[in-house]
Structures are given as structure tokens and as C-alpha cells.
Amino acid sequence: MNTMQTDVVAIIGAGPVGIAAAAHLLNQGLQPIVLEKGQRAGHAMLEWGHVKVFTPWKYITDKAVVSLLEETGWKYPEKEYLPTAGEIVKEYLVPAATTTSLNDSIIYDAEVVSVSKLGMSKSSTHGREDAPYTIHYKKSDGRHLVLQATAVIDASGTWYTPNPIGTDGLPVAGEEENKDYISYGIPDVLGVEKETYKGMRTLVLGGGHSAINVTLDLLALRKTSPDTTVYWGLRRNNIERLLGGGINDELPARGALGLAAQQAVRDGALELLSPCSVIQIQKTGTGLWINANVDNQIVDFEVDRIVVAAGFRPNLHMLREIRLDIDDVVEAPTALAPLIDPNVHSCGTVSPHGVDELTHKDKNFFVVGMKAYGRAPTFLMLTGYEQVRSIAAELAGDHRAARNIELILPATGVCSSEPRPEATGEQPGQKVAVAASYSGPAENESVPADLTLSSGVSCCGSGSSMDEEAGATSSTSCCV
Ligand SMILES: Cc1cc2nc3c(=O)[nH]c(=O)nc-3n(C[C@H](O)[C@H](O)[C@H](O)COP(=O)(O)OP(=O)(O)OC[C@H]3O[C@@H](n4cnc5c(N)ncnc54)[C@H](O)[C@@H]3O)c2cc1C
């Protein structure tokens, strides 16, 4: 059955930002319909449900959502506590999605495959502005359905489009053929996926916090399964900044992760490959043969599994028929991109922004949340909540409120807008290739709870980076 109702605002994705968008639209007297590919809200977050986030509860919730929840007698969690992504889904997103106000506005098992305008391809101009949007989605039983809407808010995140292994942004030879042995993101190697990684040789690729987390978890696994072997390949030459003192000074808990990784390298058992650029992968009778350039030398070695924690990119394919206004480099809205471009900002200093920065060429079409940041990984949930508050006000005709930016972000470090060495052509620091063993802790700790408040900064501290893919140094706090 196709939905012909057009006076609705379609929201793609029931993550924290999609749910907040629905709550703000309801507050404005508008009718949201959320299309969520999973069976519950927070479907993507559950994939990294075991990971503690880097901001405490007080920076995770949206005001409009909290108001809906409080009507049900919901109690705010301990504000300074750093929850796991799983706790956020269980204690906040699912209760919000099942409130009377939101429950009927969400369609689950609805994966959006494309968005267009009724009867018009991207190249049709006449009457375009008045034509409703058509949102094509599929159900797991194979049905293809279409929802019509007057406006679309794409809050589908970037989790399902991770960056591939190649440092040129493309899959390397053998990557697709061997996908059964490759995980993207942050597998739960100490929990549900323990049996898969126990006693195995695993290559972790990536230089951000996600990669550190997986590496330390694998080293913790090694304590109970000593035949577990860990290779850590930093795709860029960022070892000094990743493990050095600089980042550790800014954020104690983030520093703890860096120090634990440093200790792991010093103590052995962890083989650090830096800089490491995989050239090809082949399945052998005993594992995966890896051919790589490590520190300017071509090397071969064998592993059983690969974990790729090298950032994400937005799925723009589903928006092919929409007239977007997207920056070529960051793949974020053109007005927002310069504020978060990893080639310029060390940490993604972001001015408060709303509807004006998020407007595309097709009227009343918006990309918000993690996906709005394109390939820049410094997104904060609070930023997304302000985006959707502003858009909901605009759609309701309250243009003043839409532009009265209310964003307040936690400051967790000093951000620099100096171009990084890679951007200026300056030579990065000395290259390192180390083999050592591990005895350090496997902590999943994060940003300290005593964050001060100011606007215009992300949760990344000084010397932190944006995106491995963009030649980043160390990725920190919420930088994934
Ligand atoms: C490891 C990690 C740690 C982080 N730590 C922090 C932190 O400490 N603080 C912070 O503020 N932020 C943090 N972030 C960043 C960010 O806030 C989160 O990623 C957050 O989940 C983004 O919310 P979102 O709603 O934009 O996207 P998502 O949470 O990814 O939600 C998108 C939703 O859309 C659904 N979806 C996807 N594609 C489709 C489709 N085609 N059709 C229908 N539905 C679809 C998904 O199933 C999902 O439910 C972290 C991110 C990661 C990965």
C-alpha cells in the first residue's frame, strides 16, 4: 500500500536525530512520518552498543524528546554518566519512540532506497517546487512502497557506508571478495563476537578512537587467549600525535586510551604498522594474505581477520534524483562544509548552524545529523538537535525562531583552524614501525565529565583529527 498523504514531513531514520526531528515537528503542530530500516529506534547505534560514548547523558538528550518522555513519568538518567550506545537506545531512544505521541509516526522495517519528486526526475524543472516528494522504501519481505511528503529530513546517519580499506578511498584488490573476513566499525570482540576473534590474527586498520578501542579490546582478549595476535595498521603516519603526550593533556579519559595504546606498543605483542597502506588481500588455505606498503617497504603477512575502523561517508546514491547543494570535498552542505573540513580544521570547529546552512536546491529537503557532516567525523548529537529544531521551526513558518540559533556545545579542548601539514604539503613527522607486546588496560573510557560549556567547538581536542581518510592525525573523543 502506498501512502498518498502529502501533508507530512518524512524523516529518514529513527536514530537520535531522527527521533528529535519528529518531536520538534510535533511541537510545531506538523505531522512527521519516520521511516526506519530496523525494527526499533536506534538500530544503527545498537551495532556499536557495547561502546561507551564520549559525552555524558546531559549532552545526549534533546529537549523536545525529554518533554515527551517526562509526560510518561520517565526519569532523567544520572547526568554526568557516560552511557554505552546500547544504554542510550534502551533508556532513551526506545522509550521515546514508543511514547503515545511518536509511536504511530514511525514505520519500522522501512529501508529508504531513493527519494525524488512526484513524476519528475532531477532534470525536470517546470512545477518542481510544488511537486510532493516521493520516498521509495522497501520492506524485508520484498515489497516496494512509496510515501509522499511535502518535506524530507534525511537523518539516516553514515553507519552503513563505512570507508573502504584503500587509502585512495576505494576498496583494495580482494577486499570485496573476502568480505566475510572483514568487519567495518567496532565489533564487540570481548562480547558477542568473542568466539570469532579468540585465538585469531587480526589486523585493525584506522587511526581514530574506534581503532584504538578495538585494538585494546583485542589485547584484553589476548590475556585470556594468548594465541590471539594483533596487528594495528595506521593508514596515515600519525603515530606521534596518536600516542604522544599532546592529546593526553587535553582530555584525561581520552588520554587514558592513548596511554593504554602507547603502553601496549611498548610492552610488545601488538605489531604496529605505520604508515600502512594495504595493496591487496588474497584468501589462502590458512588465512588472508596481506600485501601492503608499510613505512615505504612492500611487506607480506598473513592474518585471519581484518577490522576496518577508518571512518564513514554519506550515502548520496539514494539522493541521486534530488537537487542537492553539496561540497565536493566534505560531502556536507556547501555552507556547512568549510566549518568542518578536515583539511583545514584540526578538530572541526563548528559555528552554531541551522536551516540556512542546511538548505539544498530542492526546497524543504534537508540532510541532518551525522550524515549532514558528510565525511567529517566530528559530529555531536547536540549539533543535530539544534539542526532539527531550526528546520522544524522553518517548516512551521516561524522563520525567526528558525534563525535564532540556540546551540550550546561542550568544549573539551582547544580547536585549531590552522591547515594541517598534509594540507600545506609540509612533511609529517618521522615514520615509525614498531613491534612490541601488551600488558596495559583495555579501557573504553572517554571525555571527562567536567566539560565546560561554550559554543562553536566540537568534542575533539587540540591535535585531534577529523578523518583518517583525509589524512588525519589522531581521531579523538566523538571523532570516529
Ligand atoms: C563510536 C562512536 C562514538 C560516538 N560518540 C559520540 C559522543 O560521545 N557524543 C556525541 O554527541 N556523538 C557521538 N557520536 C556521533 C553521533 O552522535 C552518533 O553517531 C549518532 O548516532 C548520530 O545520530 P544520527 O541520528 O545522525 O545517526 P544514526 O544514529 O546513525 O541513526 C540513523 C538511523 O537511520 C537508520 N537508517 C539508515 N539508513 C536508512 C535508510 N536507508 N532507510 C531508513 N532508515 C535508515 C538507521 O538504522 C538508524 O536508526 C559517536 C559516533 C560513534 C560511531
The ligand as an SDF file (V2000), in Angstrom:
LIG
                    3D

 53 58  0  0  0  0  0  0  0  0999 V2000
   31.8120    5.1160   18.1540 C   0  0  0  0  0  0  0  0  0  0  0  0
   31.0570    6.4100   18.1380 C   0  0  0  0  0  0  0  0  0  0  0  0
   31.0880    7.2130   19.2610 C   0  0  0  0  0  0  0  0  0  0  0  0
   30.3750    8.4230   19.2720 C   0  0  0  0  0  0  0  0  0  0  0  0
   30.3910    9.1940   20.4040 N   0  0  0  0  0  0  0  0  0  0  0  0
   29.6320   10.3240   20.4570 C   0  0  0  0  0  0  0  0  0  0  0  0
   29.5490   11.0890   21.6530 C   0  0  0  0  0  0  0  0  0  0  0  0
   30.1910   10.7910   22.6530 O   0  0  0  0  0  0  0  0  0  0  0  0
   28.7670   12.1930   21.6670 N   0  0  0  0  0  0  0  0  0  0  0  0
   28.0560   12.5940   20.5780 C   0  0  0  0  0  0  0  0  0  0  0  0
   27.3350   13.5940   20.6740 O   0  0  0  0  0  0  0  0  0  0  0  0
   28.1360   11.9090   19.4260 N   0  0  0  0  0  0  0  0  0  0  0  0
   28.8960   10.7880   19.3230 C   0  0  0  0  0  0  0  0  0  0  0  0
   28.9740   10.0720   18.1520 N   0  0  0  0  0  0  0  0  0  0  0  0
   28.4870   10.6800   16.9000 C   0  0  0  0  0  0  0  0  0  0  0  0
   26.9730   10.6710   16.6480 C   0  0  0  0  0  0  0  0  0  0  0  0
   26.3210   11.4890   17.5710 O   0  0  0  0  0  0  0  0  0  0  0  0
   26.3440    9.3050   16.6380 C   0  0  0  0  0  0  0  0  0  0  0  0
   26.8760    8.5600   15.5790 O   0  0  0  0  0  0  0  0  0  0  0  0
   24.8210    9.3470   16.4640 C   0  0  0  0  0  0  0  0  0  0  0  0
   24.3590    8.0240   16.4790 O   0  0  0  0  0  0  0  0  0  0  0  0
   24.3910   10.0310   15.1700 C   0  0  0  0  0  0  0  0  0  0  0  0
   22.9900   10.1230   15.1600 O   0  0  0  0  0  0  0  0  0  0  0  0
   22.1250   10.1490   13.8170 P   0  0  0  0  0  0  0  0  0  0  0  0
   20.7010   10.1200   14.2620 O   0  0  0  0  0  0  0  0  0  0  0  0
   22.5780   11.2370   12.9480 O   0  0  0  0  0  0  0  0  0  0  0  0
   22.5060    8.8020   13.0350 O   0  0  0  0  0  0  0  0  0  0  0  0
   22.3510    7.2720   13.4790 P   0  0  0  0  0  0  0  0  0  0  0  0
   22.4400    7.1020   14.9360 O   0  0  0  0  0  0  0  0  0  0  0  0
   23.2810    6.5060   12.6290 O   0  0  0  0  0  0  0  0  0  0  0  0
   20.8450    6.9130   13.0830 O   0  0  0  0  0  0  0  0  0  0  0  0
   20.4560    6.7540   11.7440 C   0  0  0  0  0  0  0  0  0  0  0  0
   19.2120    5.8750   11.7000 C   0  0  0  0  0  0  0  0  0  0  0  0
   18.7750    5.7750   10.3480 O   0  0  0  0  0  0  0  0  0  0  0  0
   18.5120    4.4200   10.0270 C   0  0  0  0  0  0  0  0  0  0  0  0
   18.7600    4.2730    8.5870 N   0  0  0  0  0  0  0  0  0  0  0  0
   19.9500    4.2510    7.9500 C   0  0  0  0  0  0  0  0  0  0  0  0
   19.7700    4.1500    6.6280 N   0  0  0  0  0  0  0  0  0  0  0  0
   18.4220    4.1040    6.4350 C   0  0  0  0  0  0  0  0  0  0  0  0
   17.6130    4.0080    5.2700 C   0  0  0  0  0  0  0  0  0  0  0  0
   18.1400    3.9340    4.0410 N   0  0  0  0  0  0  0  0  0  0  0  0
   16.2670    3.9560    5.4260 N   0  0  0  0  0  0  0  0  0  0  0  0
   15.7040    4.0280    6.6600 C   0  0  0  0  0  0  0  0  0  0  0  0
   16.4420    4.1160    7.7950 N   0  0  0  0  0  0  0  0  0  0  0  0
   17.7750    4.1770    7.6780 C   0  0  0  0  0  0  0  0  0  0  0  0
   19.4680    3.6310   10.8950 C   0  0  0  0  0  0  0  0  0  0  0  0
   19.0110    2.3130   11.0760 O   0  0  0  0  0  0  0  0  0  0  0  0
   19.4670    4.4560   12.1690 C   0  0  0  0  0  0  0  0  0  0  0  0
   18.4520    4.0660   13.0610 O   0  0  0  0  0  0  0  0  0  0  0  0
   29.6570    8.8470   18.1190 C   0  0  0  0  0  0  0  0  0  0  0  0
   29.6350    8.0160   16.9890 C   0  0  0  0  0  0  0  0  0  0  0  0
   30.3150    6.8060   17.0020 C   0  0  0  0  0  0  0  0  0  0  0  0
   30.2490    5.9270   15.7710 C   0  0  0  0  0  0  0  0  0  0  0  0
  1  2  1  0
  2  3  1  0
  2 52  2  0
  3  4  2  0
  4  5  1  0
  4 50  1  0
  5  6  2  0
  6  7  1  0
  6 13  1  0
  7  8  2  0
  7  9  1  0
  9 10  1  0
 10 11  2  0
 10 12  1  0
 12 13  2  0
 13 14  1  0
 14 15  1  0
 14 50  1  0
 15 16  1  0
 16 17  1  0
 16 18  1  0
 18 19  1  0
 18 20  1  0
 20 21  1  0
 20 22  1  0
 22 23  1  0
 23 24  1  0
 24 25  2  0
 24 26  1  0
 24 27  1  0
 27 28  1  0
 28 29  2  0
 28 30  1  0
 28 31  1  0
 31 32  1  0
 32 33  1  0
 33 34  1  0
 33 48  1  0
 34 35  1  0
 35 36  1  0
 35 46  1  0
 36 37  1  0
 36 45  1  0
 37 38  2  0
 38 39  1  0
 39 40  1  0
 39 45  2  0
 40 41  1  0
 40 42  2  0
 42 43  1  0
 43 44  2  0
 44 45  1  0
 46 47  1  0
 46 48  1  0
 48 49  1  0
 50 51  2  0
 51 52  1  0
 52 53  1  0
M  END
$$$$
